[in-house]
Amino acid sequence: MAKKLKKSDDQLADAVRMSSQEIWQAGLAAFAKAQEDEGKFFSMQLFEERVLRALSSIGVPTRQEIDALHQRIDALTQQVAALSGKPAAKAGKAAVKPPAAKKVAAKKAAVKKVK
């Protein structure tokens, strides 16, 4: 009976040893993958920074600068509307648009002058 316990203890120890080795190898593989992904992320981040630096050196505004300009335009549009007593135009639309009828009349007048 002592031999059976001895065999089962050895088998249990071998199973634990194999499991721990598999866990260790899986951990190493995960660590290697994380390092590889970190390297890709770092190189991508470095590339993006270089592109941004190149764009700013030739004068291309950043998204934040464009957004800030849009906010300033909206604020100025509201101030002008408040001073003139007219309702402010919605953002993204031209504040002054001649009606289609005025365009047609202007074209007709131009044609009459030519004749």
N, C-alpha and C positions, 0 to 999 in steps of 0.2 A: 504494500500500500504506500510505503514511503517513496517507492520509485514512481508511482503514478502521480503523486503530488510533485515530485521533482520534475517529471516530464511536463506536467501542466504549468508549473512555475516557469520552466524554461521557454515553453511555447508562449506563455503570456508575456514574458520579458522580451522575446523576439518580436512579438506583435506590437508591443509598445515601442520598441526600438525602431521598427519599420515605420510605424505611424509617425513617430517624432521626426524621422529622417524625411518622410514625405512632406510633413508640415514645414520643416526647415527649408526644403527645396522649393516648395510653393512660395514661401516667404521671400526667398532670394529671387525667384523669378518675378514676383510682384515688385520687389524693390528695383530690379533691373529695368522693368517696364516703366516704372515711375520715373527713373532717372532719364530714360530715353524720351519719354513724353515731356519731361521738364526741359530737356535740351531742345526739343522741337518748339515748345512754347517760348523759350527764351530767344531762339533764333527768329521766330515769327514776330515777337515783340520788338526785337532789334531792327528787323526789316521795316516794320511799321514806323518806328521812330525815325529811321533814315528817310523814308518817304515823306513823312510830315516835315522834317527839317528841310528837305529839298523843295517841297511845295512852298513853304514859308519863305525860303530864300528867293524865290522868283515872284513872290507877292500874292500868292493864292491865299485868300482868307480862310480861317478855320471855321468849322460849323458853329462854334460858340460865338465868333465874331459876327457871323451872318445872323444868328439868332438875336444877338444884342442889337444889331441894326434894325431888324424887323420890329423889335420892341420899341426902339426909339421912333421909328416911322409911325407906328400905331399911336404912340403918345402924342407926337406932333400933329397927326391927323385929327385926333380928338381935340387938341388945343385950338387948332384952326377952325374946326367945326363949332366949338364953343364960342369963339370970338366972332365968327360970321353969322351965328344964329341958325346954321343949317345942321341937320343931323349928320353925324360922322358916317362915312362910307365904311362898309365892312372890309376887313383885312383881306388883301389879295385881289381886290377889285379896284379899278381906276376910280379916282374920286370924281373926275369930270369926264363924262362920255356924251358926245353930241348924239341926239336922237337920230334914228335912221331917216326920218322925214327931212331933217335939215341937210343930211348928206345928199339925198336925192335932189333937193332943191338947189343945192350948191352945184351939183353936176349939170343940171338943166341950165342954170345961169351961165355956166362956163361954156356950154355948147352953143347957146344963143350968141355969146360974145364972139365966138369963132366964126359964125355964119355971117 
